[in-house]
Amino acid sequence: MDSQNQYCVSRPIYSTRAFEHVNEKQVRETKTIKERLRNSVKCSPKLIPQIIKKFFPILNWLPIYQLKQWLPGDIVAGVTTGMVCALQGLAYSLLVGVPPVYGLYAAFFPILTYFILGTSRHLSVGPFPVTCLMQGAVVLSLAPDELFLYHGNTTGVNGTAALVVNTTARDATRISIATSMTVLIGLFQFGMGVVQVGFLVRYLSDPLVGGFTTAAALQVVVSQLKLIFNVPTNNYNGILSLFYTIGDIFKNIKQTNMVDLIAAVLTIIVVMLVKEFNTKFQKKLPVPIPIEVIVTIIDSGVSYAMDLSTNYGAGIVRTIPRGFIPPRSPDVSLFSSFGGPSFSTGVVSYAIAISVAKVYAAKHELIVDGNQELIAFGISNIFCGCFSGFVATTALSRTAIQESTGGKTQVAGIISALMVLIVIVALGPLLQPLQKSVLGAIIVANLKGMFMQVHDVPILWRKNKTDCCIWVLTCLACIFLGLDVGLLTGVIFELGTVVIRTQFPTCSTLGNVPSTEIYKNMKDYKNIIECPGVKVFKCAAPIYFANIEYLRDQIKHTVGFNAVRVFKKRNKALKKIHQLIKKGKLKVTENGLVPEAPLGVDNEAFEREQDPEQAEGGAQQEVNGGARPAAEVEVQVDWNSTLPVSVRIPKVNIHSLVMDFTAVSFLDVMAAKSLKLIIKEFMRIGVNVYLAGCDDEIIMKMESMGFFDEVVNRGMLFISVHDAILYIKMETDSENSDDSMAEKISQMQDDKAPPPFTEDEDLIETYDNQHLAIHGLSS
């Protein structure tokens, strides 16, 4: 190896306690909840402008707006995006189940408030098919056509009056439900922003969102098939609703209106081809071709000229009144009917918006405030709901158009709102002959990007099978159970995978790279050695109540024996040995234990040891004839040699166990108690345990939970695995020779010797007794 790529470090062997002493560890200043609340509400004259700019982000960029450089691009982007936004508003209103004009309101009002309160400069705020479908499912379930049937003037086949839908009452009820739900969604979002819980959206991972939006796209397509074929279907919501709708479509397929079907198919083909052309020649085109606008104008003209509604029975928009409807308050009595769906729709709406906003913020090196975005969208939806609009978020396609055509700020959004305003106050009646099947086809054509997410599945399978399972299960759950229940199922499954991965963490046995301080998994490298008599165990996950049992099993697998079983077997052997001594079958001599009668086993495993009580008294009794009374001696056993009793004791080939806690970020009370018991189990059989690489936060939690005592003390903590290994080697060498350095480190550690084995040893206090561990009998 090149010498220039090497470095050498010379430093003392640090235990955690020695490192804290040498580097003068400081006590952290902790503030009480009262002090934190006082600081959070503290306000000074200097902070007032910052607070105002935080809640009104327009004050950050509007004063520095570069008129000559930014305005031309904002105008082009605003005009282009506004035309698309108006048409998508008309189309997406069909998903919500309200008249098309309310889609124009949903495309206009949210932009006004987001212009002032939003932190993203590139988002195109307005309806999105997924959230519209989620809201539409609630609207159609609470106000189905069956509730508004009445007997008409025409006569049916059996001579009775035919049932007719009261569309006026139905639409009024659906509008009331949709607008009230929009206000409730806004209240949820505003509340989440105020309490700063924007982080909750992080639980919606990319695989989960991908599976959800793909399933939602399929739901959108199926919901638009009844418009494309112009066939009657019932309204379904919940489990298997998708398949019930498909069944109704096929059951009534003979009633298909061919004019609507042909117009829809041609629209889908043309729109998708032109969008591909826009993508392919994006750099050469000054602006994307607004194909939705062109198709809408052509279809409206053809439908008006040929009177498709009267002559061919085509379904058309019919009524788009000019102007606005006076604002009205939501029906609060309906809130209890859609509280859950409103919350889930609000979360999905925010998740889509913030993910798109962060993409373009990273591209242009800007900052997006997640909590402020919640407040902005919350107020926008409240404002929009009061003016008869439905839920607003953003769409990647519209935002991409706004950014790619030169949009620099939300001035482009205001200009797009002006385009929608022109349609509302002037051009709306010109779109009344527009076929609904064409609007449905425009929706379907804009879903291509969502369906292309299916290509992510094999990529995820190769990269991470767990993420792939999250994607597939969320998608299937949303298809079979509905979007709201399916999303909840996906979130629960996703969190379950996190729990499982921490409940069964990756554990490994580490070895040392020769002549370095590097320790790696023994299974991954060939040129790695293991320190004799020492096992290094690493857990790469937080330790808590759910995985402590698994951790104990992995430690047992690493060391190759069960410490509790070894302890019990050794005690059993000692009892038998003491019984043989009392019966006179074994005699204590200067050379060890000598059998008075043949026992069938060589006496290789014993050495004479002075009784500790005699040592404390300072006097050692002489043994007559080379032997001493059995009651006055204590036997030290070499447990790896052959024993003169019929007890099979598991071999213990290590004298030290090092636990690498560098990857442990959390330790709860249950885990701390159980870990303490595990350490004591090893120490009782003469195996020293050391904890290496513990973060200061972990050590502070250990101290607060009463982890340390006279036996399990801070002396077993080391800065790194290598520090622990070097200390163990010096301790091992000091047993055979007096090493001043080892003595100094030993004094620094101040470790206690393992508890001696006695007949009265408490065999109850082990990890195997979970009830006692939970109640803290480890102290």
Buried (B, 14 or more C-beta within 10 A) or exposed (E): EEEEEEEEEEEBBBBBBBBBEEEEEEEEEEEEEEEEEEEEEEEEEEEEEEEEEBEEBBEEBBEEBEEEEBBEBBBBBBBBBBBBBBBBBBBBBBBBBBBBBBBBBBBBBBBBBBBBBBBBBBBBBBBBBBBBBBBBBBBBBBBBBEEBBEEEEEEEEEEEEEBEBBEEEBBBBBBBBBBBBBBBBBBBBBBBBEEEEBEEBEEBBBBBBBBBBBBBBBBBBBBBBBBBBBBEBBBBBEEEBBEBBEBBBEEBEEEBBEBBBEBBEBBBEBBBEBBEBBEEEEEEBEBBBBBBBBBBBEBBEBBBEBEBBEEEEBBBBEEBEEEBBEEBEBBEEBBEBBEEBBBBBBBBBBBBBBBBBBBBBEEEEBEBBBBBBBBBBBBBBBBBBBBBBBBBBBBBBBBBBBBBBBBBBBBBBBBBBBBBBBBBEEEBEBBBBBBBBBBBBBBBBBBBBBBEBBEBBEEBBEEEEBBBBBBBBBBBBBBBBBBBBBBBBBBEBBEEBEEEEBBBBEBBBBBBEEEEEBBBBBEEEEEBEBBEBBBBBBBBBBBBBBBBEBBBEBBBEBBEBBBBBBBBBBBEBBBBBBEBBEEEBBBBBEEBBBBEEEBEEEBEBBEBEBBEEBEEEEEEEEBEEEEBEBEBBBBBBEBEEEBBBEBEBBEBEBBBBBBBBBBBEBBBBBBBBBBBBBBBBBBBBBBBBBBBBBBEEBBEBBEEBBBBEEBBBBBBBBBBBBBBBBBBBBBBEBEEEEBEEBEEBBEBBEBBEBBEBEEEBEEEBBBBBEEBBEEBBBE
